[in-house]
């Protein structure tokens, strides 16, 4: 039931009860009225199917209502892959950071900003991965904001061309290699929002052209420093005078990115009716395809790095590096190059129990100083590169002619390896790099590397293993790489072109109780059925782009020293000040932390106040209490007060607190008739023998 505010009633509600154990999460609410108010905070799912047990699948996640509204559910006969799938959606959720009313959302790599990051804490190195993974979310606002950030916001802004921040780049979006246009295209292929993609076309052209200083017209190729490819201390850079920042060369990575981006710009230009622009960028792509052949070592049958300096013969390095698989991810490799893939499973190549390795084992540089500290990309297993290799392998198996070197079983084996690698102490976990031969993360700094968001996994399950291949027209291609002998799998209510797509494979019809074979549902209605797992193209209704609420969080402030809003509190544990509750981040990890805490407070009640620095019109406040199942618990009661015209704190009239019994690691909300406030505060009464922590306070209001 709804809970109508009265201070006396709030105090009466301070009852003891069951609390969550560490690692468990309390359900968001109970009762249709409460769940309806809370669910209004999330995008509407719309008509779909209900074959899977949503509560069971999402039960180990914080704020399960967010995940229920946003991510496709999957059900797999591979428990480890399924477990990591949901874990990696949690990693993505944790990395969503609200930077303020001007630019909105970004996706972070580290949960604690690093000194070399762009404004707000974003880093371009893994932006392509972030967009590829996040394209499957139902709420488009996260990536809408993130793309604008990189292409026309602070991410596209001036950066000092320094040795520490990349002396070759003068803006943040070029600090690291970045496949921007390809990511935009692939995202629009999921959302169906081509108007948004076309709107970015001038920005994508500018992004592509700003790589010109690193183009060698004589070779027709782009060069990059390994460190700004994300690969310091690699086999390429070790063969230079500066193993950290040296080794500039013509690489399969940046040239694949520029090739794919040129193709996507051409395709977007045709969508926009600009044939001249399309022809210009098709010509760029054609020239790059021809020039890129210079990076193919015919004897070694592999794409390799070519040193830019002191290399008059334009010789390729002897070493095969994992970056040699990247051209397949972007359609730049040809069928004639397929022999490179035999290195993937070669014990002297890239094969490893926790691999693949970042350089072949034959290399003299394999694991050179790799145990001496982060970060060395000369053998350790690197999720960033593993994601690229798996994406490239899926593209080879689905988009290229058949070849004898790798097959669907190799994809599943490598995906299993990748899932097994993403564990620590028996629980799903990802850090920066893993020993290729032992079950240990070798680059895993406390308070820095936790839940490192620098790769993909959910996309590898959806677009690779389950073969969901988005298209630019009103179709969906299904080409599963799942084994033919699997008895079942499902992906349910996947957002696609504004519709919900469910794919069921049930060999004999007994698992889901619907029918035998492969069934495809769109918006809850059966649209296709077949007996086998063979590829199929399914027609989809015309794309629809649901309207999104235009709102801003006026409480967020990444830098309190720069001005309002500011937060103060009645008591704060050391290192857990009130500014952490409005820092734009929301996660429930113990380390690193993003929470205000009253641990050790002597007060029977505590408060956290926000000064907006000016009048704000609000009708709700969202609060996310952090709970650890012991000392930090959801409060017995809480309410919102405002500073009235006499300078006294008074409860906001007619407020409703939902759920009535506060929950930890989940959404709690106070709603009330619209009120204009400059300052407000939360007053919180803790459970007996417990303290309070708040991961985030959000004050969403309509943007103007």
C-alpha positions as CSV (number, residue, x, y, z in Angstrom):
1,X,0.0,0.0,0.0
2,X,1.0,3.6,-0.4
3,X,2.6,5.2,2.6
4,X,1.4,8.8,3.4
5,X,3.7,10.9,5.4
6,X,3.3,11.7,9.0
7,X,6.2,12.0,11.4
8,X,4.4,10.0,14.1
9,X,3.6,7.2,11.6
10,X,7.1,7.1,10.3
11,X,8.5,6.7,13.8
12,X,6.0,3.9,14.5
13,X,7.2,2.1,11.4
14,X,10.6,1.5,12.9
15,X,10.1,-2.2,13.3
16,X,12.8,-4.9,13.2
17,X,12.6,-7.5,10.5
18,X,14.5,-9.7,8.1
19,X,17.5,-8.0,6.6
20,X,19.6,-9.1,3.6
21,X,22.7,-11.2,4.1
22,X,25.9,-10.0,2.4
23,X,25.6,-10.4,-1.3
24,X,21.8,-10.7,-1.3
25,X,19.4,-7.9,-2.3
26,X,16.0,-7.1,-0.8
27,X,13.0,-7.0,-3.3
28,X,12.2,-3.5,-4.4
29,X,8.6,-3.5,-3.1
30,X,5.5,-5.5,-2.7
31,X,2.0,-4.7,-3.8
32,X,0.8,-3.5,-7.2
33,X,0.4,0.2,-6.2
34,X,3.9,0.5,-4.9
35,X,5.5,-1.4,-7.8
36,X,3.6,0.7,-10.2
37,X,5.1,3.9,-8.8
38,X,8.6,2.5,-8.7
39,X,8.3,1.0,-12.2
40,X,7.4,4.4,-13.5
41,X,11.0,5.4,-12.9
42,X,12.1,3.0,-15.6
43,X,11.3,2.7,-19.3
44,X,8.1,0.8,-20.2
45,X,8.8,-2.7,-21.3
46,X,5.7,-3.1,-23.4
47,X,4.0,-6.3,-24.7
48,X,6.2,-9.3,-24.6
49,X,6.4,-12.9,-23.4
50,X,6.8,-14.4,-19.9
51,X,8.5,-17.8,-20.4
52,X,11.4,-17.0,-18.0
53,X,11.4,-16.5,-14.2
54,X,12.5,-12.9,-14.1
55,X,12.7,-12.7,-10.3
56,X,14.9,-15.8,-10.1
57,X,17.2,-14.6,-12.9
58,X,17.6,-11.1,-11.5
59,X,17.5,-12.0,-7.8
60,X,21.3,-11.6,-7.3
61,X,21.4,-8.0,-8.7
62,X,20.9,-4.7,-7.0
63,X,17.9,-2.6,-8.1
64,X,16.3,-5.5,-10.0
65,X,13.6,-3.2,-11.3
66,X,16.2,-1.4,-13.4
67,X,17.5,-4.7,-14.9
68,X,13.9,-6.0,-15.5
69,X,13.1,-2.9,-17.5
70,X,16.4,-2.6,-19.4
71,X,18.2,-5.8,-20.3
72,X,17.2,-8.9,-22.4
73,X,16.8,-12.0,-20.2
74,X,18.6,-15.1,-21.2
75,X,18.3,-18.7,-20.2
76,X,21.2,-21.0,-21.1
77,X,22.3,-24.6,-20.4
78,X,25.7,-23.2,-19.6
79,X,25.5,-21.9,-16.0
80,X,28.9,-20.2,-15.9
81,X,28.2,-18.2,-19.1
82,X,24.7,-17.3,-17.9
83,X,26.1,-16.2,-14.5
84,X,28.7,-14.0,-16.1
85,X,26.1,-12.6,-18.5
86,X,24.1,-11.1,-15.6
87,X,27.2,-10.1,-13.7
88,X,28.5,-8.1,-16.7
89,X,25.2,-6.2,-16.9
90,X,25.8,-5.3,-13.3
91,X,29.3,-4.0,-14.3
92,X,27.7,-1.9,-17.0
93,X,25.1,-0.6,-14.6
94,X,27.8,0.4,-12.1
95,X,29.7,2.3,-14.8
96,X,26.8,4.5,-15.8
97,X,27.7,8.0,-14.4
98,X,25.6,11.1,-14.4
99,X,27.8,14.1,-15.0
100,X,25.3,16.8,-14.5
101,X,22.5,18.7,-16.2
102,X,24.6,19.9,-19.1
103,X,25.9,16.6,-20.6
104,X,24.0,13.8,-18.7
105,X,25.3,10.3,-18.8
106,X,28.7,8.8,-19.6
107,X,30.0,5.2,-19.3
108,X,33.2,4.9,-17.3
109,X,36.0,2.5,-17.5
110,X,37.2,2.8,-13.9
111,X,34.8,3.4,-11.0
112,X,37.3,5.8,-9.5
113,X,38.4,8.4,-12.0
114,X,42.1,8.4,-13.1
115,X,44.3,11.3,-13.8
116,X,44.4,10.8,-17.5
117,X,40.7,10.6,-18.0
118,X,38.6,13.1,-19.9
119,X,36.2,15.5,-18.0
120,X,33.9,13.5,-15.8
121,X,36.1,10.4,-15.9
122,X,35.4,8.9,-19.3
123,X,38.2,7.4,-21.4
124,X,37.8,6.8,-25.2
125,X,39.9,3.6,-25.2
126,X,36.9,1.3,-24.5
127,X,34.1,3.6,-25.7
128,X,33.5,1.4,-28.7
129,X,33.0,-1.6,-26.4
130,X,30.7,0.5,-24.1
131,X,28.4,1.4,-27.0
132,X,28.4,-2.2,-28.3
133,X,27.4,-3.6,-24.9
134,X,25.0,-0.8,-24.0
135,X,23.1,-0.9,-27.3
136,X,20.9,-3.6,-26.0
137,X,19.5,-1.5,-23.1
138,X,15.9,-0.3,-23.5
139,X,16.6,3.1,-22.1
140,X,18.4,5.0,-24.9
141,X,19.3,8.0,-22.9
142,X,22.5,6.5,-21.5
143,X,24.1,6.1,-24.9
144,X,22.4,9.1,-26.5
145,X,24.2,11.3,-23.9
146,X,27.4,9.3,-24.1
147,X,27.7,9.6,-27.9
148,X,27.0,13.4,-27.8
149,X,29.7,13.6,-25.0
150,X,32.3,12.1,-27.3
151,X,31.3,13.7,-30.6
152,X,30.2,17.2,-29.6
153,X,30.6,17.6,-25.9
154,X,33.5,17.6,-23.4
155,X,34.9,14.4,-24.9
156,X,35.4,16.3,-28.2
157,X,36.9,19.2,-26.4
158,X,40.5,20.4,-26.2
159,X,43.1,18.3,-24.6
160,X,46.7,19.4,-24.0
161,X,49.0,17.5,-26.4
162,X,51.3,16.3,-23.7
163,X,53.5,13.2,-23.3
164,X,51.3,12.0,-20.4
165,X,48.0,12.5,-22.2
166,X,49.1,11.7,-25.8
167,X,51.3,14.3,-27.5
168,X,49.7,13.5,-30.9
169,X,46.1,14.3,-29.9
170,X,44.5,17.7,-29.1
171,X,41.1,16.4,-28.1
172,X,39.9,13.7,-25.7
173,X,38.1,11.6,-28.4
174,X,41.4,11.0,-30.1
175,X,43.5,10.3,-27.1
176,X,43.0,6.6,-27.7
177,X,41.9,4.7,-30.8
178,X,38.1,4.6,-31.1
179,X,35.8,3.1,-33.7
180,X,33.1,5.7,-33.3
181,X,31.0,5.5,-36.5
182,X,30.9,1.8,-36.6
183,X,29.6,1.8,-33.0
184,X,27.0,4.3,-33.9
185,X,25.8,2.3,-36.8
186,X,25.6,-1.0,-34.9
187,X,23.8,0.7,-32.1
188,X,21.2,2.2,-34.5
189,X,20.8,-1.3,-36.0
190,X,19.4,-2.3,-32.6
191,X,17.4,0.7,-31.6
192,X,16.1,1.5,-35.1
193,X,16.7,5.2,-34.3
194,X,18.3,6.2,-37.5
195,X,17.3,9.8,-37.1
196,X,19.6,10.1,-34.1
197,X,22.4,8.4,-36.0
198,X,22.0,10.7,-39.0
199,X,22.0,13.7,-36.6
200,X,25.6,12.7,-35.6
201,X,26.8,12.4,-39.2
202,X,28.7,15.7,-39.3
203,X,30.3,14.9,-36.0
204,X,31.3,11.5,-37.2
205,X,32.9,13.0,-40.3
206,X,34.9,15.4,-38.2
207,X,35.9,12.6,-35.8
208,X,37.2,10.6,-38.8
209,X,39.0,13.5,-40.4
210,X,40.8,14.4,-37.2
211,X,42.9,11.3,-37.5
212,X,44.6,12.9,-40.5
213,X,47.8,13.9,-38.7
214,X,48.5,10.1,-38.1
215,X,47.9,9.2,-41.8
216,X,50.9,8.4,-44.0
217,X,49.9,9.3,-47.6
218,X,52.8,7.3,-49.1
219,X,51.6,4.0,-47.5
220,X,48.0,4.9,-47.4
221,X,47.9,3.8,-43.7
222,X,47.3,5.3,-40.3
223,X,49.8,4.8,-37.5
224,X,49.3,4.7,-33.8
225,X,51.4,4.3,-30.6
226,X,50.7,1.0,-28.9
227,X,50.1,2.9,-25.6
228,X,47.3,4.9,-27.3
229,X,45.9,1.7,-28.6
230,X,45.6,0.7,-24.9
231,X,48.7,-1.5,-25.2
232,X,51.7,-0.1,-23.4
233,X,54.6,-2.5,-22.8
234,X,53.6,-4.8,-25.6
235,X,55.7,-6.8,-28.1
236,X,55.4,-3.8,-30.5
237,X,56.6,-1.2,-28.0
238,X,59.4,-3.3,-26.4
239,X,61.1,-3.2,-29.8
240,X,61.6,0.6,-29.5
241,X,63.7,2.9,-27.3
242,X,60.6,3.6,-25.1
243,X,58.7,0.4,-24.1
244,X,56.0,2.4,-22.4
245,X,55.1,5.1,-25.0
246,X,57.2,4.1,-28.0
247,X,56.7,1.7,-30.9
248,X,54.7,4.0,-33.2
249,X,53.6,2.0,-36.1
250,X,51.0,1.0,-38.7
251,X,48.7,-1.3,-36.9
252,X,45.8,-3.6,-37.8
253,X,43.7,-1.9,-35.1
254,X,43.5,1.8,-36.1
255,X,43.4,1.0,-39.8
256,X,40.5,-1.4,-39.2
257,X,38.7,1.2,-37.2
258,X,39.2,3.9,-39.8
259,X,38.1,1.5,-42.6
260,X,34.9,0.5,-40.8
261,X,34.1,4.1,-39.8
262,X,34.5,5.3,-43.4
263,X,32.1,2.6,-44.6
264,X,29.6,3.5,-41.9
265,X,29.8,7.2,-42.7
266,X,29.1,6.3,-46.3
267,X,26.1,4.2,-45.4
268,X,24.8,6.9,-43.1
269,X,25.3,9.5,-45.8
270,X,23.2,7.5,-48.2
271,X,20.5,7.3,-45.5
272,X,20.7,11.0,-45.3
273,X,20.5,11.4,-49.1
274,X,24.0,12.7,-49.5
275,X,25.4,10.6,-52.3
276,X,28.5,12.8,-52.8
277,X,29.6,12.3,-49.2
278,X,28.8,8.6,-49.4
279,X,31.0,8.2,-52.5
280,X,33.9,10.1,-50.9
281,X,33.9,7.9,-47.8
282,X,33.5,4.7,-49.8
283,X,36.6,5.8,-51.7
284,X,38.5,6.3,-48.5
285,X,37.4,2.8,-47.4
286,X,38.4,1.2,-50.7
287,X,41.9,2.8,-50.5
288,X,42.4,1.6,-46.9
289,X,41.4,-1.9,-47.9
290,X,44.1,-2.0,-50.6
291,X,46.7,-0.4,-48.4
292,X,46.0,-2.6,-45.4
293,X,47.3,-5.6,-47.4
294,X,50.8,-4.3,-46.5
295,X,50.2,-5.5,-42.9
296,X,49.6,-9.1,-44.0
297,X,52.6,-11.4,-43.5
298,X,52.1,-14.0,-46.1
299,X,54.7,-16.3,-44.6
300,X,53.3,-16.1,-41.1
301,X,49.7,-15.9,-42.4
302,X,48.9,-13.1,-40.0
303,X,48.2,-9.3,-39.8
304,X,51.1,-7.6,-38.0
305,X,52.5,-4.3,-36.7
306,X,54.8,-2.3,-39.0
307,X,57.2,0.1,-37.3
308,X,56.9,3.7,-38.4
309,X,60.5,4.8,-37.6
310,X,63.9,3.4,-38.6
311,X,62.2,0.9,-40.8
312,X,63.0,1.9,-44.4
313,X,62.2,-1.6,-45.7
314,X,58.7,-1.4,-44.2
315,X,59.3,-4.8,-42.6
316,X,56.7,-6.3,-40.3
317,X,57.5,-7.5,-36.8
318,X,58.2,-11.1,-36.4
319,X,55.8,-11.5,-33.5
320,X,52.1,-12.3,-34.0
321,X,50.0,-10.2,-31.6
322,X,46.4,-10.7,-30.8
323,X,45.6,-7.5,-32.6
324,X,46.0,-9.4,-35.8
325,X,42.5,-10.8,-35.4
326,X,40.9,-7.3,-35.2
327,X,40.4,-6.9,-39.0
328,X,37.6,-9.5,-39.0
329,X,35.7,-7.5,-36.4
330,X,35.4,-4.7,-39.0
331,X,35.1,-6.6,-42.2
332,X,38.6,-5.6,-43.4
333,X,40.1,-9.1,-43.7
334,X,39.3,-11.2,-46.8
335,X,38.4,-14.8,-47.1
336,X,42.0,-15.4,-48.3
337,X,43.3,-14.5,-44.8
338,X,41.3,-17.1,-42.8
339,X,44.4,-19.2,-42.1
340,X,45.4,-16.7,-39.4
341,X,42.7,-18.3,-37.2
342,X,44.6,-21.6,-36.8
343,X,46.8,-19.6,-34.4
344,X,43.9,-19.2,-32.0
345,X,44.0,-22.8,-30.7
346,X,47.7,-23.4,-31.3
347,X,49.6,-24.2,-28.0
348,X,52.5,-22.2,-29.4
349,X,50.1,-19.5,-30.6
350,X,47.4,-17.8,-28.5
351,X,45.9,-20.8,-26.7
352,X,45.8,-20.7,-22.9
353,X,43.6,-22.0,-20.1
354,X,42.6,-18.4,-19.3
355,X,43.4,-17.0,-22.7
356,X,43.8,-16.0,-25.4
357,X,47.2,-14.5,-24.8
358,X,48.0,-11.0,-26.1
359,X,51.1,-12.2,-28.0
360,X,51.9,-15.6,-29.3
361,X,53.9,-17.9,-27.0
362,X,56.6,-18.2,-29.6
363,X,57.5,-14.5,-29.1
364,X,60.7,-13.6,-27.3
365,X,58.6,-11.0,-25.5
366,X,55.9,-13.4,-24.2
367,X,55.2,-12.5,-20.6
368,X,58.3,-10.3,-20.5
369,X,58.2,-8.6,-17.1
370,X,54.5,-9.3,-17.0
371,X,54.6,-10.1,-13.3
372,X,56.3,-6.8,-12.5
373,X,53.1,-4.7,-12.4
374,X,50.5,-3.2,-14.5
375,X,50.2,-2.9,-17.4
376,X,52.0,-5.2,-19.8
377,X,50.3,-6.5,-22.9
378,X,52.9,-9.1,-23.9
379,X,51.0,-12.2,-23.0
380,X,48.5,-11.6,-20.2
381,X,44.9,-12.4,-21.0
382,X,43.2,-9.0,-21.6
383,X,39.4,-8.8,-21.7
384,X,39.5,-5.9,-24.1
385,X,41.3,-8.0,-26.7
386,X,39.4,-11.1,-25.8
387,X,36.2,-9.3,-26.6
388,X,37.5,-8.1,-29.9
389,X,38.7,-11.6,-30.8
390,X,35.4,-13.3,-30.0
391,X,33.5,-10.6,-31.9
392,X,35.8,-11.1,-34.9
393,X,35.4,-14.9,-34.6
394,X,31.6,-14.6,-34.6
395,X,31.8,-12.4,-37.7
396,X,34.1,-14.8,-39.4
397,X,31.7,-17.7,-38.7
398,X,28.6,-15.8,-39.7
399,X,29.5,-13.3,-42.3
400,X,32.4,-15.0,-44.2
401,X,32.5,-18.1,-46.4
402,X,33.2,-21.4,-44.7
403,X,36.8,-22.2,-43.9
404,X,38.5,-25.2,-42.3
405,X,40.3,-23.5,-39.4
406,X,37.7,-22.7,-36.7
407,X,34.1,-23.5,-36.2
408,X,31.2,-22.9,-33.8
409,X,32.7,-25.2,-31.2
410,X,35.7,-23.0,-31.1
411,X,33.5,-20.0,-30.4
412,X,31.8,-21.8,-27.5
413,X,35.1,-23.0,-26.1
414,X,36.6,-19.5,-26.1
415,X,33.4,-18.0,-24.6
416,X,33.6,-20.6,-21.9
417,X,37.2,-19.8,-21.3
418,X,36.4,-16.1,-21.1
419,X,33.5,-16.7,-18.6
420,X,35.8,-19.0,-16.5
421,X,38.4,-16.2,-16.5
422,X,36.0,-13.7,-15.1
423,X,36.0,-15.1,-11.5
424,X,37.8,-14.4,-8.3
425,X,37.3,-16.4,-5.0
426,X,34.5,-18.4,-6.7
427,X,32.5,-15.3,-7.6
428,X,32.1,-13.4,-10.9
429,X,34.7,-10.7,-11.2
430,X,36.7,-8.8,-13.7
431,X,39.8,-6.7,-13.4
432,X,42.4,-5.4,-15.9
433,X,44.4,-8.5,-16.9
434,X,44.6,-12.2,-16.0
435,X,47.4,-14.7,-15.9
436,X,46.9,-16.8,-19.1
437,X,47.9,-20.0,-17.3
438,X,46.8,-19.6,-13.7
439,X,43.5,-18.6,-12.0
440,X,44.6,-15.2,-10.9
441,X,44.1,-11.6,-11.9
442,X,47.6,-10.2,-12.1
443,X,46.6,-6.6,-12.6
444,X,44.0,-6.0,-9.9
445,X,44.7,-3.0,-7.7
446,X,42.3,-2.6,-4.7
447,X,40.1,0.5,-5.1
448,X,41.0,0.8,-8.8
449,X,40.5,-2.4,-10.8
450,X,37.2,-3.8,-9.4
451,X,34.5,-4.5,-12.0
452,X,36.7,-3.0,-14.7
453,X,34.5,-1.9,-17.6
454,X,36.9,-2.2,-20.6
455,X,35.3,-5.0,-22.6
456,X,32.1,-6.7,-23.7
457,X,30.4,-10.0,-22.7
458,X,26.7,-9.6,-22.9
459,X,27.0,-8.6,-26.6
460,X,29.1,-11.8,-27.2
461,X,26.3,-13.9,-25.8
462,X,23.5,-12.1,-27.7
463,X,25.1,-11.4,-31.1
464,X,27.5,-14.3,-31.1
465,X,26.4,-17.3,-29.2
466,X,22.7,-16.7,-29.7
467,X,23.3,-15.2,-33.2
468,X,21.0,-12.2,-32.9
469,X,22.3,-10.1,-35.8
470,X,20.7,-6.6,-36.0
471,X,19.9,-5.1,-39.4
472,X,19.3,-1.7,-40.8
473,X,16.0,-2.7,-42.5
474,X,12.8,-4.2,-41.1
475,X,14.3,-7.6,-40.5
476,X,16.3,-9.5,-37.9
477,X,18.8,-12.2,-38.8
478,X,19.1,-15.2,-36.5
479,X,22.3,-17.2,-36.9
480,X,23.0,-19.0,-33.6
481,X,26.5,-20.3,-32.9
482,X,25.0,-22.4,-30.1
483,X,25.6,-26.2,-30.5
484,X,23.1,-28.1,-32.5
485,X,22.8,-30.6,-29.6
486,X,21.7,-28.0,-27.0
487,X,18.3,-28.9,-25.7
488,X,17.2,-25.3,-25.0
489,X,18.1,-21.7,-24.8
490,X,16.1,-18.4,-24.7
491,X,16.5,-14.7,-25.0
492,X,13.3,-12.9,-23.8
493,X,12.0,-9.4,-24.5
494,X,15.1,-8.1,-26.2
495,X,14.6,-4.5,-27.3
496,X,14.9,-4.3,-31.1
497,X,13.6,-1.5,-33.3
498,X,11.2,-0.5,-30.5
499,X,9.7,-4.0,-30.3
500,X,10.3,-6.9,-27.9
501,X,11.8,-10.0,-29.5
502,X,11.8,-13.4,-27.8
503,X,13.7,-16.4,-29.3
504,X,13.1,-19.8,-27.8
505,X,15.0,-23.0,-28.7
506,X,13.3,-26.0,-27.2
507,X,14.4,-29.3,-28.9
508,X,11.4,-31.3,-27.9
509,X,9.1,-28.7,-26.5
510,X,9.4,-29.9,-22.9
511,X,11.6,-27.2,-21.4
512,X,9.4,-24.1,-22.0
513,X,6.2,-26.0,-22.6
514,X,5.4,-24.1,-25.8
515,X,6.4,-26.1,-28.9
516,X,9.4,-28.0,-30.2
517,X,12.1,-26.2,-32.3
518,X,12.9,-22.6,-32.7
519,X,10.2,-20.0,-32.0
520,X,10.4,-16.3,-32.5
521,X,7.9,-13.9,-30.9
522,X,7.6,-10.2,-31.6
523,X,5.7,-8.1,-29.0
524,X,4.4,-11.3,-27.5
525,X,3.0,-12.8,-30.7
526,X,4.5,-15.8,-32.4
527,X,5.9,-14.8,-35.8
528,X,8.1,-17.7,-36.8
529,X,8.7,-21.3,-36.0
530,X,11.1,-23.9,-37.4
531,X,12.4,-27.3,-36.4
532,X,16.1,-26.6,-36.6
533,X,18.7,-24.1,-35.5
534,X,19.6,-23.1,-39.1
535,X,19.9,-19.4,-39.9
536,X,16.8,-17.5,-40.7
537,X,15.8,-13.9,-41.5
538,X,12.6,-12.8,-39.7
539,X,10.5,-9.8,-40.8
540,X,10.0,-7.2,-38.1
541,X,7.3,-4.5,-38.0
542,X,8.5,-1.0,-38.9
543,X,10.8,0.5,-36.2
544,X,9.2,2.7,-33.6
545,X,11.2,4.9,-31.4
546,X,9.5,5.4,-28.0
547,X,9.5,8.9,-26.7
548,X,11.8,9.3,-23.7
549,X,11.3,11.5,-20.7
550,X,13.3,14.7,-20.9
551,X,14.5,15.1,-17.3
552,X,17.7,16.0,-15.4
553,X,19.1,15.2,-12.0
554,X,19.6,18.6,-10.4
555,X,21.2,17.0,-7.3
556,X,24.3,15.6,-9.1
557,X,27.6,17.3,-8.8
558,X,30.9,15.6,-9.7
559,X,33.0,18.5,-8.3
560,X,31.6,20.2,-5.2
561,X,34.6,22.6,-5.1
562,X,33.3,24.1,-8.3
563,X,29.9,25.1,-6.9
564,X,26.4,24.0,-6.3
565,X,24.7,21.7,-5.5
566,X,26.4,20.9,-2.3
567,X,25.7,18.3,0.4
568,X,26.1,18.5,4.2
569,X,25.3,16.0,6.9
570,X,24.7,15.7,10.6
571,X,27.5,13.1,10.8
572,X,29.8,11.4,8.4
573,X,32.1,8.5,8.9
574,X,35.7,9.3,7.9
575,X,36.2,9.0,4.1
576,X,32.4,8.7,3.5
577,X,31.3,12.3,3.3
578,X,28.0,13.5,2.0
579,X,29.3,14.6,-1.4
580,X,29.6,10.9,-2.3
581,X,25.8,10.7,-2.3
582,X,25.5,13.2,-5.1
583,X,28.6,12.3,-7.2
584,X,26.6,11.0,-10.1
585,X,27.6,7.4,-9.4
586,X,25.4,4.6,-8.0
587,X,26.8,1.2,-7.1
588,X,26.8,-0.9,-3.9
589,X,30.4,-2.2,-3.8
590,X,32.3,-2.1,-0.5
591,X,35.5,-1.1,-2.4
592,X,35.7,1.3,-4.1
593,X,32.9,3.2,-2.3
594,X,30.5,5.9,-3.5
595,X,28.5,6.4,-0.4
596,X,27.8,8.7,2.5
597,X,27.8,6.7,5.8
598,X,26.9,7.4,9.4
599,X,28.9,4.5,10.7
600,X,29.8,5.4,14.3
601,X,27.1,8.1,14.6
602,X,25.9,8.8,18.2
603,X,22.7,10.3,16.9
604,X,19.2,8.7,17.1
605,X,18.5,10.3,13.7
606,X,20.8,11.7,11.1
607,X,20.2,13.9,8.1
608,X,21.8,14.7,4.8
609,X,21.0,18.1,3.2
610,X,21.4,19.3,-0.3
611,X,21.7,23.0,-1.2
612,X,20.9,23.5,-4.9
613,X,22.2,27.0,-5.0
614,X,18.9,28.2,-6.5
615,X,15.3,27.3,-6.6
616,X,14.4,23.9,-8.0
617,X,10.9,22.6,-8.7
618,X,10.6,19.0,-7.6
619,X,7.9,16.3,-7.1
620,X,10.1,13.4,-6.1
621,X,13.4,12.4,-4.4
622,X,15.0,9.0,-5.2
623,X,17.3,7.4,-2.5
624,X,19.5,4.3,-2.8
625,X,20.5,3.0,0.6
626,X,23.7,0.9,0.7
627,X,23.4,-2.2,2.8
628,X,26.0,-4.8,3.7
629,X,23.6,-7.1,5.7
630,X,25.2,-6.3,9.0
631,X,26.4,-2.9,10.2
632,X,24.8,-1.0,7.2
633,X,21.1,-1.5,6.8
634,X,18.1,0.2,5.2
635,X,16.6,2.6,7.8
636,X,13.6,2.0,9.9
637,X,12.1,5.2,8.4
638,X,13.1,8.2,6.4
639,X,11.4,11.4,5.0
640,X,12.2,14.6,3.2
641,X,12.2,18.1,4.6
642,X,12.5,21.5,3.0
643,X,13.7,24.8,4.4
644,X,10.7,27.1,4.7
645,X,10.6,30.9,4.3
646,X,11.3,31.3,8.1
647,X,14.5,29.3,7.8
648,X,13.0,26.3,9.6
649,X,13.2,22.7,8.4
650,X,9.7,21.2,7.8
651,X,8.5,18.0,6.3
652,X,7.4,18.4,2.7
653,X,3.6,18.0,2.9
654,X,1.7,15.0,1.6
655,X,4.8,13.0,0.7
656,X,4.5,9.3,0.1
657,X,7.5,7.0,0.9
658,X,7.7,3.9,-1.2
659,X,8.3,1.1,-0.6
660,X,6.8,1.7,2.9
661,X,9.6,-0.4,4.4
662,X,12.9,0.9,3.1
663,X,15.1,-1.5,1.1
664,X,18.8,-1.5,0.7
665,X,20.7,-1.7,-2.6
666,X,17.5,-0.7,-4.4
667,X,15.3,2.2,-5.3
668,X,13.3,4.1,-2.6
669,X,11.3,7.1,-3.6
670,X,9.5,10.0,-1.9
671,X,6.8,11.6,-4.1
672,X,4.9,14.7,-3.3
673,X,2.9,17.6,-4.9
674,X,5.2,19.9,-6.8
675,X,7.2,22.2,-4.6
676,X,9.8,24.9,-5.2
677,X,12.8,24.4,-3.0
678,X,16.4,25.7,-2.7
679,X,17.4,23.3,0.1
680,X,16.1,19.9,1.2
681,X,17.2,17.2,3.5
682,X,16.6,13.6,4.2
683,X,16.0,12.7,7.8
684,X,16.8,9.1,8.6
685,X,16.0,6.9,11.6
686,X,18.2,3.8,11.6
687,X,17.4,0.3,12.6
688,X,18.5,-0.7,16.1
689,X,22.2,-1.5,16.3
690,X,22.7,-0.4,12.6
691,X,24.0,2.5,10.7
692,X,23.0,4.2,7.4
693,X,24.8,4.6,4.1
694,X,23.4,6.2,1.0
695,X,24.9,5.4,-2.4
696,X,23.0,8.0,-4.3
697,X,20.4,10.7,-3.9
698,X,18.7,11.8,-7.1
699,X,16.3,14.7,-7.7
700,X,15.0,14.3,-11.3
701,X,12.9,17.1,-12.8
702,X,11.8,18.1,-16.3
703,X,14.6,19.6,-18.4
704,X,13.9,23.0,-19.9
